Amino acid sequence: MDTLYIVIPAYNESENIKRTIEEWCPVVEKHNGGGASRLVIINDGSRDDTYEIASAECETHPLLTVLTKPNGGHGSTVLYGYRYALENGADYIFQTDSDGQTDPAEFEKFWQIREGYDAIFGNRTSRGDGFSRAVVEKVLCAVLWTYFHVSVPDANAPFRLMKADYVAEYLPLMPENYNLPNALMTAFGAYFHRKIRFIPISFKPRQGGTNSINIRKIVKIGRQALHDFCEIQKAAAKKRG
């Protein structure tokens, strides 16, 4: 029986976190791995009461684990969750976000075909988060092509199911608190010719609260990513041989 860990980072999501837990707990309960599966919320040093709200939900959701860490950004929090899942025996790791933009009802089509792929990634064919975000994603895909010569339709979608050994294989290629781990997890699947698949998903507008990632932060993250891509590409090329 496969153990599923659903990893969800959260930063200042007091308006969304209770709903997120209520929506995703039934998924992990359905695929409970004999009681070993977990929904893991990682509080990234929120300045509101995200952590307190999430922790209170543990009383009624036994498969819910709530962690907290100093603020480090979305990427570092995702990596924190991946490492936690690996350390605790996950067979499969699913990552999504806490802002209500993804639909838990679409998880099942990923799970049903999991054995045939190393990783299955969502492809946001239509997006409710604005034109600028879609442009940023296209630029990111172009950058991945430049550095890794891989073509992917959606590099950074927060809706992805990966075998644990796939995640474990590529974590060492990234800096510890890397800003764009999901983009690299996607790129590595193509770069190393792994069995990967992209499935169209819906992507709603944020369901509450304020997005902490604005264009200014995106530009800052992008500049650092370009610098890091050079070293990461060298490490990946060495690994591929």
SEVEX-330338 format. One record per residue (C-alpha): residue number from 1; x, y, z. Coordinates in nm, 4 decimals, decimal comma. Each point is the difference from the previous one (the first is absolute). Layout:
BEGIN
@nr=NUM | X=X | Y=Y | Z=Z
...
END
This chain:
BEGIN
@nr=1 | X=0,0000 | Y=0,0000 | Z=0,0000
@nr=2 | X=0,1581 | Y=0,3250 | Z=-0,1167
@nr=3 | X=0,0663 | Y=0,2775 | Z=0,2490
@nr=4 | X=-0,0960 | Y=0,3471 | Z=-0,1239
@nr=5 | X=0,1363 | Y=0,3254 | Z=0,1403
@nr=6 | X=-0,1760 | Y=0,3170 | Z=-0,1148
@nr=7 | X=0,2326 | Y=0,2963 | Z=0,0537
@nr=8 | X=-0,1553 | Y=0,3469 | Z=0,0271
@nr=9 | X=0,2025 | Y=0,3121 | Z=0,0894
@nr=10 | X=-0,1874 | Y=0,2847 | Z=0,1675
@nr=11 | X=0,0928 | Y=0,3624 | Z=0,0614
@nr=12 | X=-0,2552 | Y=0,2482 | Z=0,1375
@nr=13 | X=-0,2882 | Y=-0,2203 | Z=-0,1137
@nr=14 | X=-0,2344 | Y=0,0479 | Z=0,2959
@nr=15 | X=-0,2899 | Y=0,0638 | Z=-0,2386
@nr=16 | X=0,0606 | Y=-0,3208 | Z=-0,1948
@nr=17 | X=0,1721 | Y=-0,2580 | Z=0,2165
@nr=18 | X=-0,3046 | Y=-0,1513 | Z=0,1722
@nr=19 | X=-0,1770 | Y=-0,0448 | Z=-0,3332
@nr=20 | X=0,3164 | Y=-0,1430 | Z=-0,1543
@nr=21 | X=0,0274 | Y=-0,2604 | Z=0,2749
@nr=22 | X=-0,3671 | Y=-0,0907 | Z=-0,0253
@nr=23 | X=0,0321 | Y=-0,0420 | Z=-0,3771
@nr=24 | X=0,3185 | Y=-0,2069 | Z=-0,0022
@nr=25 | X=-0,0404 | Y=-0,2174 | Z=0,3100
@nr=26 | X=-0,2587 | Y=-0,2227 | Z=-0,1727
@nr=27 | X=0,2566 | Y=-0,0716 | Z=-0,2723
@nr=28 | X=0,2648 | Y=-0,1231 | Z=0,2416
@nr=29 | X=-0,2648 | Y=-0,1880 | Z=0,2004
@nr=30 | X=-0,1119 | Y=-0,1835 | Z=-0,3137
@nr=31 | X=0,3599 | Y=-0,0959 | Z=-0,0794
@nr=32 | X=0,1064 | Y=-0,0468 | Z=0,3601
@nr=33 | X=0,2767 | Y=-0,2558 | Z=-0,0519
@nr=34 | X=-0,1203 | Y=-0,2081 | Z=0,2916
@nr=35 | X=0,0033 | Y=0,3088 | Z=0,2195
@nr=36 | X=0,3479 | Y=0,1136 | Z=-0,1042
@nr=37 | X=-0,0984 | Y=0,2659 | Z=-0,2558
@nr=38 | X=0,0048 | Y=0,3644 | Z=0,1051
@nr=39 | X=-0,1199 | Y=0,3438 | Z=-0,0994
@nr=40 | X=0,2954 | Y=0,2211 | Z=0,0946
@nr=41 | X=-0,0521 | Y=0,3738 | Z=0,0431
@nr=42 | X=0,3255 | Y=0,1947 | Z=0,0369
@nr=43 | X=-0,0418 | Y=0,3448 | Z=0,1498
@nr=44 | X=0,2704 | Y=0,2246 | Z=-0,1442
@nr=45 | X=0,0330 | Y=0,2454 | Z=0,2873
@nr=46 | X=-0,3414 | Y=0,1580 | Z=-0,0566
@nr=47 | X=-0,0682 | Y=0,3327 | Z=0,1686
@nr=48 | X=-0,3698 | Y=-0,0804 | Z=0,0399
@nr=49 | X=-0,1659 | Y=-0,2950 | Z=0,1765
@nr=50 | X=0,0409 | Y=-0,2538 | Z=-0,2809
@nr=51 | X=0,1929 | Y=-0,2362 | Z=0,2263
@nr=52 | X=-0,2514 | Y=0,0184 | Z=0,2857
@nr=53 | X=-0,2974 | Y=-0,0604 | Z=-0,2301
@nr=54 | X=0,1691 | Y=-0,2940 | Z=-0,1700
@nr=55 | X=0,1169 | Y=-0,1547 | Z=0,3266
@nr=56 | X=-0,3532 | Y=0,0098 | Z=0,1413
@nr=57 | X=-0,1154 | Y=-0,2159 | Z=-0,2910
@nr=58 | X=0,2223 | Y=-0,2863 | Z=0,1177
@nr=59 | X=-0,2583 | Y=-0,0815 | Z=0,2668
@nr=60 | X=-0,2501 | Y=-0,1140 | Z=-0,2614
@nr=61 | X=0,2377 | Y=-0,1134 | Z=-0,2763
@nr=62 | X=0,2351 | Y=-0,2741 | Z=0,1273
@nr=63 | X=0,1936 | Y=-0,0203 | Z=-0,3287
@nr=64 | X=0,0830 | Y=0,3715 | Z=0,0112
@nr=65 | X=0,3495 | Y=0,1123 | Z=0,0995
@nr=66 | X=0,0747 | Y=0,3699 | Z=0,0487
@nr=67 | X=0,3606 | Y=0,1168 | Z=0,0007
@nr=68 | X=0,1446 | Y=0,3467 | Z=0,0404
@nr=69 | X=0,3317 | Y=0,1551 | Z=-0,1001
@nr=70 | X=0,1583 | Y=0,3452 | Z=-0,0263
@nr=71 | X=-0,1032 | Y=0,1922 | Z=-0,3088
@nr=72 | X=0,2076 | Y=-0,0990 | Z=-0,3006
@nr=73 | X=-0,2301 | Y=0,0277 | Z=-0,2979
@nr=74 | X=-0,2180 | Y=-0,2382 | Z=-0,1973
@nr=75 | X=0,2849 | Y=-0,1963 | Z=-0,1560
@nr=76 | X=0,1832 | Y=-0,0719 | Z=0,3231
@nr=77 | X=-0,3270 | Y=-0,1032 | Z=0,1633
@nr=78 | X=-0,0808 | Y=-0,2422 | Z=-0,2809
@nr=79 | X=0,3469 | Y=-0,1526 | Z=0,0377
@nr=80 | X=-0,0518 | Y=-0,0237 | Z=0,3764
@nr=81 | X=-0,3199 | Y=-0,1935 | Z=-0,0646
@nr=82 | X=0,1644 | Y=-0,2311 | Z=-0,2526
@nr=83 | X=0,2785 | Y=-0,0855 | Z=0,2428
@nr=84 | X=-0,2497 | Y=-0,0614 | Z=0,2780
@nr=85 | X=-0,2024 | Y=-0,2338 | Z=-0,2215
@nr=86 | X=0,3095 | Y=-0,1971 | Z=-0,0986
@nr=87 | X=0,1218 | Y=-0,0256 | Z=0,3591
@nr=88 | X=-0,3366 | Y=-0,1378 | Z=0,1093
@nr=89 | X=-0,0381 | Y=-0,2729 | Z=-0,2587
@nr=90 | X=-0,2172 | Y=0,1455 | Z=-0,2757
@nr=91 | X=-0,0392 | Y=-0,2104 | Z=-0,3134
@nr=92 | X=-0,1617 | Y=0,2847 | Z=-0,1929
@nr=93 | X=0,0241 | Y=0,3744 | Z=0,0540
@nr=94 | X=-0,2664 | Y=0,2385 | Z=-0,1249
@nr=95 | X=0,0495 | Y=0,3753 | Z=0,0196
@nr=96 | X=-0,2568 | Y=0,2732 | Z=-0,0267
@nr=97 | X=-0,0524 | Y=0,3456 | Z=0,1511
@nr=98 | X=-0,2244 | Y=0,1405 | Z=0,2725
@nr=99 | X=-0,1709 | Y=0,2819 | Z=-0,1901
@nr=100 | X=-0,2924 | Y=-0,2013 | Z=-0,1366
@nr=101 | X=0,0996 | Y=0,0295 | Z=-0,3652
@nr=102 | X=0,0210 | Y=-0,3750 | Z=-0,0613
@nr=103 | X=-0,2833 | Y=-0,2530 | Z=0,0064
@nr=104 | X=0,0321 | Y=-0,3147 | Z=0,2164
@nr=105 | X=-0,2524 | Y=-0,1742 | Z=-0,2263
@nr=106 | X=0,2683 | Y=-0,0128 | Z=-0,2689
@nr=107 | X=0,2417 | Y=-0,1970 | Z=0,2168
@nr=108 | X=-0,1549 | Y=-0,3379 | Z=-0,0710
@nr=109 | X=0,0913 | Y=-0,0049 | Z=-0,3689
@nr=110 | X=0,3635 | Y=0,0448 | Z=0,1029
@nr=111 | X=-0,0137 | Y=-0,2717 | Z=0,2633
@nr=112 | X=-0,1625 | Y=-0,2572 | Z=-0,2260
@nr=113 | X=0,2927 | Y=0,0015 | Z=-0,2450
@nr=114 | X=0,2812 | Y=0,0501 | Z=0,2512
@nr=115 | X=0,1649 | Y=-0,3384 | Z=-0,0508
@nr=116 | X=0,0746 | Y=0,0740 | Z=-0,3645
@nr=117 | X=0,1996 | Y=0,3180 | Z=0,0607
@nr=118 | X=0,2801 | Y=0,1364 | Z=0,2140
@nr=119 | X=-0,1779 | Y=0,3345 | Z=0,0229
@nr=120 | X=-0,3276 | Y=0,1499 | Z=-0,1205
@nr=121 | X=-0,0271 | Y=0,3768 | Z=-0,0291
@nr=122 | X=-0,2990 | Y=0,2292 | Z=-0,0340
@nr=123 | X=-0,0222 | Y=0,2180 | Z=-0,3088
@nr=124 | X=-0,1962 | Y=0,3207 | Z=0,0571
@nr=125 | X=-0,1603 | Y=0,0281 | Z=-0,3433
@nr=126 | X=-0,2161 | Y=0,2852 | Z=0,1252
@nr=127 | X=0,0858 | Y=0,2210 | Z=0,2948
@nr=128 | X=-0,1990 | Y=0,2154 | Z=0,2351
@nr=129 | X=0,2960 | Y=0,1795 | Z=0,1528
@nr=130 | X=0,0552 | Y=0,2602 | Z=-0,2675
@nr=131 | X=0,1852 | Y=0,0580 | Z=-0,3240
@nr=132 | X=0,3262 | Y=0,1083 | Z=0,1635
@nr=133 | X=0,0373 | Y=-0,3306 | Z=0,1836
@nr=134 | X=-0,0548 | Y=-0,1915 | Z=-0,3236
@nr=135 | X=0,2710 | Y=0,2078 | Z=-0,1679
@nr=136 | X=0,2417 | Y=-0,0708 | Z=0,2858
@nr=137 | X=-0,0630 | Y=-0,3723 | Z=-0,0429
@nr=138 | X=0,0702 | Y=0,0186 | Z=-0,3738
@nr=139 | X=0,3246 | Y=0,1845 | Z=0,0680
@nr=140 | X=0,0990 | Y=-0,2643 | Z=0,2551
@nr=141 | X=-0,0612 | Y=-0,2787 | Z=-0,2514
@nr=142 | X=0,2125 | Y=0,1874 | Z=-0,2535
@nr=143 | X=0,2814 | Y=0,0356 | Z=0,2532
@nr=144 | X=-0,0121 | Y=-0,3732 | Z=0,0727
@nr=145 | X=0,0327 | Y=-0,0642 | Z=-0,3709
@nr=146 | X=0,3028 | Y=0,2290 | Z=-0,0154
@nr=147 | X=0,1816 | Y=-0,1689 | Z=0,2874
@nr=148 | X=-0,1203 | Y=-0,3599 | Z=-0,0183
@nr=149 | X=-0,1333 | Y=-0,0314 | Z=-0,3574
@nr=150 | X=-0,3310 | Y=-0,1392 | Z=0,1234
@nr=151 | X=-0,3459 | Y=0,0967 | Z=-0,1175
@nr=152 | X=-0,2769 | Y=-0,0131 | Z=0,2603
@nr=153 | X=-0,3480 | Y=0,1566 | Z=-0,0172
@nr=154 | X=-0,0150 | Y=0,1052 | Z=0,3665
@nr=155 | X=0,3099 | Y=-0,0131 | Z=0,2174
@nr=156 | X=-0,1217 | Y=0,1283 | Z=0,3335
@nr=157 | X=-0,3610 | Y=-0,1116 | Z=0,0477
@nr=158 | X=-0,0803 | Y=-0,0646 | Z=0,3680
@nr=159 | X=-0,1787 | Y=-0,3245 | Z=-0,0800
@nr=160 | X=0,2436 | Y=-0,2887 | Z=-0,0372
@nr=161 | X=0,0206 | Y=-0,3639 | Z=0,1047
@nr=162 | X=0,3483 | Y=-0,1500 | Z=0,0173
@nr=163 | X=0,1447 | Y=-0,3290 | Z=0,1110
@nr=164 | X=0,2106 | Y=0,0493 | Z=0,3100
@nr=165 | X=0,3099 | Y=-0,1456 | Z=-0,1623
@nr=166 | X=-0,0353 | Y=0,2523 | Z=-0,2828
@nr=167 | X=0,0015 | Y=0,2874 | Z=0,2491
@nr=168 | X=0,2891 | Y=-0,1524 | Z=0,1940
@nr=169 | X=0,2035 | Y=-0,0391 | Z=-0,3187
@nr=170 | X=-0,0017 | Y=0,3692 | Z=-0,0880
@nr=171 | X=-0,0123 | Y=0,1859 | Z=0,3316
@nr=172 | X=0,3806 | Y=-0,0161 | Z=0,0354
@nr=173 | X=0,0402 | Y=0,1965 | Z=-0,3249
@nr=174 | X=-0,1681 | Y=0,3072 | Z=0,1511
@nr=175 | X=0,1211 | Y=0,2524 | Z=0,2567
@nr=176 | X=-0,1552 | Y=-0,0659 | Z=0,3414
@nr=177 | X=-0,2469 | Y=0,2904 | Z=-0,0134
@nr=178 | X=-0,0388 | Y=0,0319 | Z=-0,3756
@nr=179 | X=-0,2792 | Y=0,2312 | Z=-0,1174
@nr=180 | X=-0,1308 | Y=-0,2055 | Z=-0,2935
@nr=181 | X=0,0210 | Y=-0,3686 | Z=0,0969
@nr=182 | X=-0,3146 | Y=-0,0994 | Z=-0,1850
@nr=183 | X=0,1214 | Y=0,1493 | Z=-0,3260
@nr=184 | X=0,3180 | Y=-0,2025 | Z=0,0303
@nr=185 | X=-0,1860 | Y=-0,3167 | Z=0,0985
@nr=186 | X=-0,1932 | Y=0,0389 | Z=-0,3236
@nr=187 | X=0,3068 | Y=0,0816 | Z=-0,2086
@nr=188 | X=0,1976 | Y=-0,2927 | Z=0,1398
@nr=189 | X=-0,2739 | Y=-0,2409 | Z=-0,1001
@nr=190 | X=0,0456 | Y=0,1003 | Z=-0,3626
@nr=191 | X=0,3769 | Y=0,0499 | Z=0,0203
@nr=192 | X=0,0648 | Y=-0,3473 | Z=0,1395
@nr=193 | X=-0,2615 | Y=-0,1626 | Z=-0,2251
@nr=194 | X=-0,2166 | Y=-0,1225 | Z=0,2854
@nr=195 | X=-0,3561 | Y=-0,1196 | Z=-0,0454
@nr=196 | X=-0,1991 | Y=0,3182 | Z=0,0510
@nr=197 | X=-0,3403 | Y=0,1214 | Z=-0,1114
@nr=198 | X=-0,1852 | Y=0,3305 | Z=-0,0071
@nr=199 | X=-0,3750 | Y=0,0039 | Z=0,0658
@nr=200 | X=-0,2194 | Y=0,3071 | Z=-0,0523
@nr=201 | X=-0,1336 | Y=0,1482 | Z=0,3234
@nr=202 | X=-0,2202 | Y=0,2930 | Z=0,0911
@nr=203 | X=0,1482 | Y=0,2944 | Z=0,1867
@nr=204 | X=-0,2362 | Y=0,2345 | Z=0,1790
@nr=205 | X=0,0595 | Y=0,3525 | Z=0,1278
@nr=206 | X=0,1357 | Y=0,0218 | Z=0,3536
@nr=207 | X=-0,2892 | Y=-0,0767 | Z=0,2363
@nr=208 | X=0,0901 | Y=0,2479 | Z=0,2725
@nr=209 | X=0,2790 | Y=0,2055 | Z=0,1484
@nr=210 | X=0,2804 | Y=0,1741 | Z=-0,1863
@nr=211 | X=0,2654 | Y=-0,1594 | Z=-0,2148
@nr=212 | X=0,3393 | Y=0,0483 | Z=0,1641
@nr=213 | X=0,1828 | Y=-0,0363 | Z=-0,3325
@nr=214 | X=-0,0176 | Y=0,3184 | Z=-0,2056
@nr=215 | X=0,1743 | Y=0,0893 | Z=-0,3241
@nr=216 | X=0,2880 | Y=0,1638 | Z=0,1854
@nr=217 | X=0,0638 | Y=-0,3194 | Z=0,1951
@nr=218 | X=-0,0354 | Y=-0,2075 | Z=-0,3158
@nr=219 | X=0,2720 | Y=0,2070 | Z=-0,1682
@nr=220 | X=0,2265 | Y=-0,0383 | Z=0,3039
@nr=221 | X=-0,0568 | Y=-0,3750 | Z=0,0123
@nr=222 | X=0,0558 | Y=-0,0210 | Z=-0,3745
@nr=223 | X=0,3367 | Y=0,1738 | Z=0,0168
@nr=224 | X=0,1204 | Y=-0,2353 | Z=0,2703
@nr=225 | X=-0,1379 | Y=-0,2991 | Z=-0,1902
@nr=226 | X=0,1950 | Y=0,0940 | Z=-0,3127
@nr=227 | X=0,3180 | Y=0,0153 | Z=0,2048
@nr=228 | X=-0,0715 | Y=-0,3362 | Z=0,1625
@nr=229 | X=-0,1064 | Y=-0,1689 | Z=-0,3246
@nr=230 | X=0,3570 | Y=0,0170 | Z=-0,1294
@nr=231 | X=0,1384 | Y=-0,2030 | Z=0,2896
@nr=232 | X=-0,2976 | Y=-0,2344 | Z=0,0150
@nr=233 | X=0,0247 | Y=-0,0724 | Z=-0,3716
@nr=234 | X=0,3662 | Y=-0,0918 | Z=0,0405
@nr=235 | X=-0,0851 | Y=-0,2390 | Z=0,2833
@nr=236 | X=-0,2845 | Y=-0,1526 | Z=-0,2011
@nr=237 | X=0,2212 | Y=-0,0458 | Z=-0,3065
@nr=238 | X=0,2632 | Y=-0,1715 | Z=0,2133
@nr=239 | X=-0,2627 | Y=-0,2318 | Z=0,1457
@nr=240 | X=-0,1369 | Y=-0,0865 | Z=-0,3436
@nr=241 | X=0,3531 | Y=-0,0668 | Z=-0,1271
END
